[in-house]
């Protein structure tokens, strides 16, 4: 009889040596729910072999091989393991000429039944009966040295049914190693990791959308291809706290569109007049500008209707603007890279009919600079909306295109306001309280970097300037997207600015209207987050106090949270008393600007955002939103 141990009070916390994975295996405390040292074959009587594999036990090891290397085989543990677990075992290669190892986990019938239920089709070790059949599971190939592909340099994680390759990891077990190795598999809800010794092979979070729902509880099985001869010992499984579910309490991720590369920014507008906010987004690496019409509260949790408005190489920003004043919005796209253009997309018929959208280029913008960000504003107070826009790099500038209102973009004229290094934010506010809109920017690079505002010279001089520059602060750090509000209730606007030089949030409080009337407060971001990108303020928990939502880039680190929030009551507490609550899961994240909106129209604030990763196996999430369920 196998040695399964169910202990109510045995808790573990284990780690590994090695600088490249230091702390990676420090797990939440959990109880040991299964143990089998594989020392005798009597411990394996209720395990199930599928295919012609044979078991032999010697010297406190379990050997698995195929007689005469006939066929592949899978050896299943009989236990049903929970969704949150850590499994660990030791193994050693006894035949280094060829072989392949796979670990199956979270294996269950497609309808939730056991994989051994009579209704499930028989299996005999043939691969497609596990990957394209009537069972769901994940599997990781962590040793791959076949006659046709020797010493494969990477591990694979796939999701079944469907044989979907969802992650390509680090190099697996060395092809000809005869050392004893320790394998560790960790599944915390949607977050899956695997290690060999002190090396992480796989780190992936299932979004529950692209290839179906996240898989939960199920069985674990060891698969070998027919050339393999490995021996195993000391197999243990711990039940972990439901960390992923607990850390994301109150938030649920939904995909609006993931069918593209490099989603880059969200702008909202009720384009079709139905009372709901629609979206435009530029997909930088795909070179497209797309529109998403809000489908109504009953359908917001599935991908939204999407419409491609035009081809826009290296598009960096897209924004709604009523160019001709007819009440029907056009869309403006700004491109960087080699394209360096501004495009206008106009509906000639129904807004949801992409065949009737036409695209034109603004001649006065072509090749002037890499265009990064735009906002519509009636600058001259004459013929409707003009376009305030800025760029980066060589010839980078902030300025505005005067729109004569005749619908002909060839007649737009450029007016320079200020040089910039790399524009991040463009905001409008009457900073000097003289009755006209001034322009506030954050500029992350160059001689004029920092948070500053440009003083509107008044309607008579607006076309000629000058727009006098006023620094608010942060000229010594790399500033990112800013948020503007009156935080302290003194009637003067304040700014919250993420910066990357020291990776903090800086709150710039305006104490009076003088040039030096700004006080600065610093919030240090915790090491569990990435490099600061954007911030948004809103009352997330309904207590009447503005909370902070912070987006970051984790730069390839799968163990950090890209999106967190801080209770507004904690802004001025000591950092040891502050809690940055996770919104996203832990994964490689390149989040963009944060947009707060009641997406599902249930009365609380949700979060709209783009995740910009791109390329093969990038796991870029695209255009997504997080559902606020804090008060449920």
C-alpha positions in Angstrom: 0.0 0.0 0.0 1.4 3.4 -0.9 2.5 5.8 1.8 0.0 8.7 1.5 0.3 11.0 4.5 -2.5 13.5 5.3 -1.2 15.7 8.1 -3.3 18.5 9.5 -0.5 20.3 11.3 2.8 19.6 9.3 3.8 22.8 7.6 6.7 23.4 5.3 8.6 26.3 3.9 11.5 25.2 1.6 14.0 27.0 -0.6 17.0 26.3 -2.7 20.6 27.4 -3.0 21.9 29.3 -6.0 21.8 32.9 -6.8 19.8 32.6 -10.1 16.8 31.3 -8.2 17.3 32.5 -4.7 14.0 32.7 -3.0 12.0 31.4 -6.0 11.0 28.3 -4.1 10.0 30.0 -0.9 6.4 28.9 -0.8 3.4 29.9 1.3 3.0 27.5 4.2 0.8 24.5 3.4 0.3 20.9 4.5 1.9 17.8 3.1 -1.0 15.9 1.5 0.9 13.1 -0.3 4.2 11.3 0.1 5.6 8.3 -1.7 9.3 7.5 -1.5 9.0 4.9 -4.3 11.3 2.6 -2.2 9.2 -0.6 -2.9 6.8 -1.6 -5.6 4.2 -2.4 -2.9 3.8 1.4 -2.6 2.7 1.6 -6.2 -0.2 -0.9 -6.4 -2.9 1.7 -6.9 -0.9 3.8 -9.4 -2.0 3.2 -13.0 0.3 2.5 -16.0 -0.9 3.4 -19.5 1.1 1.9 -22.3 3.8 -0.8 -22.2 5.9 0.8 -19.4 7.4 -1.4 -16.7 8.2 -0.7 -13.1 11.1 -2.0 -11.1 12.1 -1.0 -7.6 15.7 -1.3 -6.3 17.9 0.5 -3.8 15.0 2.7 -2.7 14.4 4.0 -6.3 11.5 3.4 -8.7 12.7 2.6 -12.3 10.4 3.3 -15.3 11.3 2.0 -18.8 9.7 0.3 -21.8 10.5 -3.4 -22.6 12.8 -3.3 -25.7 12.0 0.4 -26.0 8.6 -0.6 -27.5 6.3 2.4 -26.9 5.6 5.5 -24.9 3.9 5.2 -21.5 2.3 7.3 -18.7 2.3 6.4 -15.0 -0.5 8.1 -13.0 -0.7 8.9 -9.3 -4.2 7.9 -8.1 -4.7 11.0 -6.0 -6.8 14.0 -7.0 -4.6 17.1 -6.2 -6.0 20.6 -5.5 -5.6 23.6 -7.8 -2.9 25.1 -5.5 -0.1 22.7 -4.9 3.7 22.2 -4.9 5.1 18.8 -6.0 8.7 17.7 -5.7 10.6 14.6 -6.7 14.1 13.4 -7.4 15.1 11.7 -10.6 18.2 10.3 -12.4 18.8 9.3 -16.0 19.9 5.7 -16.4 20.1 5.7 -20.3 21.5 8.9 -21.8 21.3 7.9 -25.5 17.8 9.2 -25.9 14.6 10.0 -24.0 11.9 12.5 -23.2 10.1 13.3 -20.0 6.8 15.0 -19.4 4.8 15.8 -16.3 1.0 15.9 -16.7 -1.0 17.8 -14.0 -4.4 19.3 -13.3 -5.7 16.4 -15.4 -9.5 15.9 -15.5 -12.2 14.9 -17.9 -13.6 17.6 -20.1 -16.8 17.6 -18.1 -15.1 17.6 -14.7 -15.1 13.8 -14.2 -12.0 11.7 -13.2 -9.7 10.8 -16.1 -10.4 7.2 -15.0 -14.1 7.5 -15.4 -15.7 4.8 -17.6 -17.0 7.5 -20.0 -13.4 8.6 -20.8 -11.8 6.9 -23.8 -9.1 4.4 -23.0 -5.5 5.6 -23.3 -2.4 3.6 -24.1 0.5 6.1 -24.0 -0.1 7.4 -27.5 0.4 11.2 -27.2 -2.8 12.5 -28.9 -4.9 10.5 -26.5 -3.7 13.0 -23.8 -3.4 16.2 -25.8 -6.3 16.1 -28.2 -8.9 14.0 -26.5 -11.6 14.1 -23.8 -9.3 15.2 -21.0 -8.0 18.6 -20.0 -4.5 19.0 -18.5 -1.3 21.0 -18.6 2.0 19.3 -19.4 5.6 20.3 -19.3 8.4 18.6 -21.2 11.4 19.0 -18.9 13.8 16.5 -20.6 14.1 16.3 -24.4 16.8 14.3 -26.1 15.2 12.3 -28.9 16.9 10.6 -31.9 15.4 13.3 -34.2 16.1 16.3 -31.9 19.0 15.7 -29.6 19.6 17.9 -26.5 16.6 20.3 -27.2 17.6 23.6 -25.6 14.2 24.6 -24.1 11.3 23.3 -22.0 7.7 23.5 -23.2 4.5 24.1 -21.3 1.3 23.1 -23.2 -2.4 23.3 -22.4 -4.7 20.5 -23.3 -7.1 19.6 -24.8 -5.6 21.1 -28.0 -1.9 20.8 -27.6 -1.5 24.6 -27.2 2.1 25.7 -26.7 1.7 28.5 -24.2 5.2 28.9 -22.9 8.8 28.1 -24.0 11.1 28.0 -21.1 14.7 27.6 -20.2 17.0 24.6 -21.0 15.6 21.4 -19.5 17.6 18.6 -17.8 21.0 18.3 -19.4 20.9 15.6 -22.1 23.6 13.3 -20.8 23.6 14.2 -17.1 23.7 11.2 -14.8 23.4 13.3 -11.6 20.5 13.1 -9.2 18.3 16.1 -9.9 15.4 17.6 -8.0 12.3 18.7 -9.9 9.7 21.1 -8.4 6.3 21.9 -9.9 4.3 24.8 -8.4 0.7 25.6 -9.4 -0.9 28.5 -7.6 -4.3 29.0 -9.3 -3.4 30.3 -12.8 0.3 30.7 -12.0 2.5 27.8 -13.0 6.3 27.4 -12.4 8.7 24.5 -12.7 12.3 24.2 -11.5 15.1 21.7 -11.9 17.4 22.0 -8.9 17.9 25.8 -8.6 17.0 26.7 -12.2 13.6 27.9 -13.2 12.4 26.3 -16.4 8.8 27.6 -16.7 7.0 30.6 -15.3 3.6 31.3 -16.9 0.2 32.6 -15.9 -2.9 31.3 -17.6 -5.2 34.2 -18.6 -8.2 31.9 -18.6 -9.3 33.4 -22.0 -7.1 32.5 -24.9 -7.3 28.7 -24.5 -10.2 28.3 -22.2 -10.7 28.6 -18.4 -7.8 28.1 -16.0 -7.6 24.4 -15.0 -8.0 23.5 -11.4 -7.8 20.3 -9.4 -6.7 17.1 -11.1 -4.3 14.2 -11.3 -0.5 14.1 -11.9 1.1 11.7 -14.3 4.7 10.9 -15.3 5.2 10.3 -19.1 8.3 8.8 -20.8 9.0 8.3 -24.4 10.0 4.8 -25.3 13.8 5.3 -25.2 13.7 6.7 -21.7 15.0 4.9 -18.6 14.8 7.1 -15.5 14.6 6.3 -11.8 12.6 8.3 -9.3 12.3 8.7 -5.6 10.8 10.8 -2.8 7.6 12.2 -4.5 5.8 14.7 -2.3 2.9 17.1 -2.8 2.0 20.0 -0.6 -1.3 21.8 -0.6 -0.7 25.6 -0.8 -2.8 28.4 0.4 -4.9 29.7 -2.5 -2.5 32.6 -2.9 -3.4 33.6 -6.4 -7.1 33.8 -5.7 -6.5 35.6 -2.4 -4.1 38.1 -3.8 -6.5 39.0 -6.6 -9.5 39.2 -4.3 -11.9 41.8 -5.7 -10.5 41.8 -9.2 -11.1 39.6 -12.3 -9.3 40.1 -15.6 -11.3 40.2 -18.9 -10.0 40.4 -22.4 -11.4 42.9 -24.9 -9.0 42.0 -27.7 -5.8 40.0 -27.7 -5.6 39.5 -31.5 -2.6 41.7 -32.2 0.9 42.7 -31.2 1.8 45.6 -28.9 -1.5 47.2 -27.8 -0.5 50.8 -26.8 -3.0 53.0 -25.0 -6.7 53.4 -24.6 -8.9 56.5 -25.2 -12.6 56.6 -24.5 -15.5 58.3 -26.2 -19.2 57.4 -26.7 -18.8 57.1 -30.4 -22.2 55.7 -31.3 -24.3 57.6 -28.8 -25.6 54.7 -26.8 -24.4 56.1 -23.4 -21.5 53.7 -23.1 -17.8 54.4 -23.5 -16.1 53.0 -26.6 -12.4 52.5 -27.2 -9.7 53.3 -29.7 -6.3 51.7 -29.4 -3.2 51.6 -31.6 -1.4 48.3 -32.0 2.2 49.3 -32.4 3.8 46.2 -33.7 0.8 45.1 -35.7 0.7 48.6 -37.3 -3.1 49.0 -36.9 -5.6 51.3 -35.2 -8.6 49.6 -33.9 -12.0 50.6 -32.4 -14.0 48.6 -29.9 -17.7 49.4 -29.4 -19.0 48.7 -25.9 -21.2 45.6 -26.2 -23.5 46.3 -23.2 -23.1 45.2 -19.6 -24.3 41.6 -20.4 -21.4 41.0 -22.8 -18.5 43.0 -21.5 -16.8 39.9 -20.1 -16.2 38.4 -23.5 -14.1 39.9 -26.3 -15.7 43.1 -27.7 -16.7 43.8 -31.3 -13.6 45.2 -32.9 -13.1 47.2 -36.1 -9.8 48.0 -37.8 -9.8 51.6 -38.9 -6.6 51.7 -40.8 -2.9 50.7 -41.3 -0.7 52.8 -39.0 2.9 51.6 -38.9 4.5 52.0 -35.4 1.4 53.6 -34.1 2.0 55.1 -30.6 -1.3 56.8 -29.8 -4.9 57.0 -31.0 -7.5 59.5 -29.9 -11.1 60.5 -30.7 -11.7 63.9 -32.2 -14.6 65.6 -34.0 -12.5 67.0 -36.8 -15.3 68.6 -39.0 -17.8 69.5 -36.2 -20.6 67.3 -37.4 -21.0 65.5 -34.1 -19.6 62.2 -35.4 -16.1 61.5 -34.1 -13.0 60.8 -36.2 -10.0 59.0 -34.9 -6.4 60.5 -34.9 -3.4 58.1 -35.0 0.2 59.2 -34.1 3.1 57.1 -35.4 6.8 57.0 -34.5 9.5 54.8 -35.9 10.3 55.4 -39.6 6.7 56.4 -40.4 6.5 59.7 -38.3 3.0 60.5 -39.4 -0.4 61.7 -38.1 -3.4 59.9 -39.7 -7.1 60.9 -39.6 -9.6 58.0 -39.8 -13.1 59.1 -40.8 -16.4 57.2 -41.0 -18.2 58.0 -44.3 -21.2 55.8 -43.3 -22.2 53.8 -40.3 -19.5 54.0 -37.6 -19.4 50.2 -37.1 -18.8 49.5 -40.8 -15.1 49.5 -41.3 -15.5 49.4 -45.1 -16.8 53.0 -44.8 -13.8 54.3 -42.8 -11.3 56.3 -44.9 -7.8 57.2 -43.8 -5.8 60.3 -44.7 -2.5 61.7 -43.6 -1.9 65.2 -42.2 0.7 66.6 -44.7 2.1 69.1 -42.2 3.0 66.3 -39.8 4.9 64.0 -42.1 8.4 63.2 -41.1 8.5 66.2 -38.7 9.2 64.0 -35.7 8.3 60.7 -34.0 4.7 61.5 -32.9 3.9 60.1 -29.5 0.8 61.6 -27.9 -2.2 63.8 -28.9 -5.2 65.5 -27.3 -7.9 67.5 -28.9 -8.5 71.1 -27.6 -10.1 74.2 -29.0 -6.8 76.2 -28.8 -7.8 79.3 -30.8 -11.5 79.5 -29.9 -12.6 79.9 -33.5 -13.5 76.9 -35.6 -13.9 73.9 -33.3 -11.4 71.4 -32.1 -7.7 71.7 -32.8 -5.0 69.1 -32.1 -2.4 69.4 -29.4 0.4 66.9 -30.1 4.0 66.1 -29.2 6.7 63.7 -30.0 10.2 62.5 -28.9 13.8 62.3 -30.1 15.3 64.4 -32.8 13.2 67.5 -33.5 10.9 66.5 -30.7 8.4 69.2 -29.9 5.1 70.1 -28.4 2.7 72.1 -30.5 -0.7 72.3 -32.1 -2.3 71.9 -35.5 -4.9 74.6 -36.2 -7.9 73.0 -37.7 -9.8 75.4 -40.1 -12.9 73.2 -39.7 -13.3 72.5 -43.4 -12.7 68.8 -43.1 -9.5 69.0 -45.2 -6.5 67.9 -43.2 -4.2 69.4 -45.9 -5.1 72.8 -44.5 -4.0 72.1 -40.9 -1.2 74.4 -39.9 1.5 73.6 -37.3 2.3 76.0 -34.4 5.3 75.3 -32.2 5.0 75.7 -28.4 8.1 74.0 -26.8 10.9 71.6 -27.5 10.5 68.2 -25.7 12.7 65.1 -25.3 10.1 62.4 -24.9 6.5 63.4 -24.2 4.4 61.3 -21.8 1.4 63.3 -20.7 -0.6 66.2 -22.1 -3.2 67.7 -19.8 -5.3 70.9 -20.0 -5.9 73.1 -17.0 -6.2 76.8 -16.3 -3.1 76.9 -14.1 -3.0 80.8 -13.7 -6.8 81.2 -13.4 -6.9 83.7 -16.3 -9.8 82.0 -18.0 -8.0 80.0 -20.7 -6.6 76.5 -20.8 -2.9 76.1 -20.2 -1.0 72.9 -21.1 0.6 70.6 -18.5 3.1 68.0 -19.7 5.5 65.4 -18.3 8.6 65.1 -20.4 10.8 62.1 -19.5 14.0 63.0 -21.4 16.2 65.9 -22.5 17.2 69.4 -21.2 13.6 70.3 -20.3 12.5 67.1 -18.7 10.2 67.1 -15.7 6.7 68.1 -14.9 5.9 71.6 -16.3 3.2 73.8 -17.7 3.0 76.1 -20.7 1.1 79.3 -20.2 -1.5 80.1 -22.8 -0.7 83.6 -24.2 -4.3 84.4 -24.8 -6.5 84.1 -27.9 -4.9 87.0 -29.7 -1.4 85.6 -29.3 -2.1 81.9 -29.2 -0.9 81.3 -32.8 2.3 83.3 -32.4 3.2 82.7 -28.7 5.3 82.6 -26.8 3.9 80.0 -24.4 5.9 80.7 -21.3 7.4 77.6 -19.6 6.9 77.1 -15.9 8.5 74.1 -14.1 6.5 72.4 -11.5 9.2 70.0 -10.5 11.0 66.7 -10.9 13.6 68.0 -13.4 16.2 65.5 -12.0 14.2 62.2 -12.6 12.6 60.3 -15.5 8.9 61.2 -15.2 6.2 59.0 -16.7 2.3 59.4 -17.1 0.9 61.9 -14.6 -2.5 62.3 -13.0 -4.0 65.7 -12.0 -6.5 66.3 -9.1 -7.0 68.4 -6.0 -5.8 65.9 -3.4 -5.7 68.1 -0.4 -8.9 70.0 -1.0 -7.4 73.5 -1.1 -8.8 74.5 -4.4 -5.5 74.2 -6.2 -4.6 71.3 -8.6 -2.0 68.7 -7.5 -0.1 66.2 -9.6 0.8 62.5 -8.9 3.8 61.6 -11.0 5.5 58.1 -11.3 9.2 58.3 -12.0 11.7 55.6 -12.9 15.0 57.1 -11.7 14.3 56.1 -8.1 11.1 54.1 -8.9 8.7 56.2 -6.8 5.5 58.1 -7.0 5.9 61.8 -6.4 3.0 63.9 -5.2 3.4 67.6 -6.1 1.1 69.6 -3.9 0.3 73.1 -5.0 0.3 75.3 -1.9 -0.1 78.6 -3.6 0.1 80.1 -7.2 3.7 81.2 -7.0 6.4 79.6 -9.0 7.9 78.0 -5.9 4.6 77.1 -4.3 4.9 73.4 -4.7 5.6 70.7 -2.0 6.8 67.3 -2.8 5.8 64.0 -1.1 7.4 60.7 -2.1 5.8 57.2 -2.1 8.3 54.4 -2.6 7.0 51.5 -4.7 7.5 48.1 -3.2 10.0 45.5 -4.7 7.0 43.3 -5.6 6.1 45.7 -8.4 8.0 46.7 -11.5 9.3 50.0 -13.1 6.8 52.8 -12.6 4.7 53.7 -15.7 1.4 55.3 -14.8 -1.0 56.2 -12.1 -4.8 56.9 -11.9 -6.9 58.2 -9.0 -10.4 57.0 -8.1 -12.5 55.8 -5.2 -12.2 52.0 -5.7 -13.6 50.9 -2.4 -16.5 53.4 -2.0 -15.2 55.1 1.1 -15.2 58.6 -0.4 -11.4 58.8 -0.6 -9.4 58.7 -3.8 -7.2 55.6 -4.1 -4.2 55.2 -6.4 -3.9 52.6 -9.2 -0.3 52.1 -10.3 0.9 50.4 -13.5 4.5 49.2 -13.9 6.7 47.3 -16.3 8.2 44.1 -14.8 10.8 43.8 -17.5 10.7 40.1 -17.9 10.3 39.3 -14.2 7.4 36.8 -13.8 7.2 37.1 -10.0 6.2 40.8 -9.8 2.8 42.5 -10.0 2.5 44.9 -12.9 -0.7 46.5 -11.5 -1.5 47.4 -7.9 -3.5 49.8 -5.9 -2.9 51.8 -2.7 -5.7 52.9 -0.4 -5.9 56.7 -0.3 -5.9 56.7 3.5 -2.4 55.3 3.4 -0.7 58.0 1.2 1.0 59.7 4.1 1.6 56.7 6.4 5.1 55.3 6.9 5.8 52.9 4.0 5.9 50.0 6.5 2.2 50.7 7.1 1.3 50.9 3.4 -0.1 48.0 1.5 0.1 47.9 -2.3 -2.7 45.5 -3.2 -2.3 43.3 -6.3 -4.7 43.8 -9.1 -3.0 41.8 -11.8 -1.5 38.3 -11.4 2.3 38.0 -11.2 3.6 37.8 -14.7 5.9 39.5 -17.2 4.0 42.7 -17.8 4.4 45.9 -19.8 1.4 47.9 -18.7 0.5 51.2 -20.2 -1.6 54.2 -19.0 -4.4 53.4 -16.5 -7.9 54.3 -17.4 -10.7 54.2 -14.8 -14.2 53.6 -15.9 -17.3 51.7 -14.8 -17.0 49.2 -17.6 -19.7 46.8 -16.5 -22.0 49.7 -15.4 -22.5 48.2 -11.9 -21.8 51.4 -10.0 -18.1 51.0 -9.1 -14.8 51.8 -10.8 -13.1 49.2 -13.0 -9.7 49.4 -14.7 -9.0 49.5 -18.5 -5.5 49.1 -19.6 -3.2 47.8 -22.4 -0.5 45.2 -21.9 2.1 45.9 -24.6 4.2 42.8 -24.8 4.6 41.4 -28.3 6.5 38.8 -30.4 6.5 35.0 -30.4 5.6 33.6 -26.9 5.3 37.1 -25.5 2.0 36.4 -23.8 1.0 40.0 -24.5 -2.5 40.4 -23.0 -3.6 43.2 -25.4 -6.6 45.3 -24.5 -8.0 44.2 -21.1 -10.0 45.3 -18.1 -10.1 44.4 -14.5 -13.5 44.0 -12.9 -13.8 45.6 -9.5 -15.5 43.3 -7.0 -14.0 44.7 -3.8 -17.3 45.5 -2.2 -19.0 42.2 -3.0 
